């Protein structure tokens, strides 16, 4: 009787199911890095205009895209259409802006970026077909409606740069 | 004990710092070598007198100016100083691409010694030009390229002390063995002639007597001169003593003199009166005036 009892106990132990979750970790390094090369500056050629045009005392904003994988990303750069911070404005502001390729690190692979870009309003879309660095410069102009003067104070507008996977 | 340990650690650290500081490789970068044109001499752009310099990176940028349809290739290059061809040549093919877009490149190269790097240039092949070129060479310097640069360099060999040449004394020139010198030192004919002269005893005695006389005379003159000098000095001293005594007597009379005080009243009195005209002077002056006028008139009344 005692021997039987032991056998039953052993069989029970063999039939029990144990489970374990084994993690698999991974890190994906971005192959597209966006770096601000030069912050833009608004010049104030007249009371109702703010512009980044160098001739008017402004400075273009320059952003750099470093890509280590070709034909994998789009660069989407949008010129500002509003101030992120400003004094209270007396009227509506009209915005214009544009983005151009400023410099490239590969003539053959990147030389046609500017001609092949797609413009969607204030957004310019570039197909990053080559590895390397590309510098994009963005201009922006804000004009106060009704020729009213911009109130004194600090103004900040943001250029949006995106690296979108294809 | 702790102080000693800290001191020893500090000394070891300091020594290690000095070691690493003196012979460690260090980086450097040239200025824009294309500032003076599209060709450059590497000896003019790299630091001079540094043999252990290896170029390991080239950074350049420029803006091509061209029409899109034109073919254009830009070469940034350095001739191979140790042979034919180029030791470095980076080409950018802008054919069929629009101009006006700046290119910025960082090109790493296998570090190689400066002696291999010949003249550099920016060469444009095709139609177009290059504006705003910037070319920089990044390099590293190994001070121990020549191990003898520093005793801490690996492979440094302690220089052997300079050998001192052993000289065979017998091979040196001995002037006394030179026949010309010995001939010059030997007696001349005149000396021999004098040596051969034989003086008689009487002549010798005469000469000795004359010499004795002369010696006595010279001694007398010397003694007389000394005596005269002593006498003169005594006379001068006596005269000075008398002068000083007389001076004392004369001066004492001045010291003893007294001057009476008092008031010296005005003794002359001038009485106011009228001074008469000096008629003689007036007359004389008048005569002079007449004479003067006469002389003046004479020049106008010249007789022809």
Boltz contact constraints between the chains, C-beta under 6 A:
constraints:
  - contact:
      token1: [A, 101]
      token2: [B, 101]
      max_distance: 6.0
  - contact:
      token1: [A, 103]
      token2: [B, 102]
      max_distance: 6.0
  - contact:
      token1: [A, 103]
      token2: [B, 104]
      max_distance: 6.0
  - contact:
      token1: [A, 104]
      token2: [B, 103]
      max_distance: 6.0
  - contact:
      token1: [A, 105]
      token2: [B, 104]
      max_distance: 6.0
  - contact:
      token1: [A, 105]
      token2: [B, 105]
      max_distance: 6.0
  - contact:
      token1: [A, 107]
      token2: [B, 92]
      max_distance: 6.0
  - contact:
      token1: [A, 107]
      token2: [B, 94]
      max_distance: 6.0
  - contact:
      token1: [A, 107]
      token2: [B, 103]
      max_distance: 6.0
  - contact:
      token1: [A, 108]
      token2: [B, 93]
      max_distance: 6.0
  - contact:
      token1: [A, 111]
      token2: [B, 97]
      max_distance: 6.0
  - contact:
      token1: [A, 112]
      token2: [B, 97]
      max_distance: 6.0
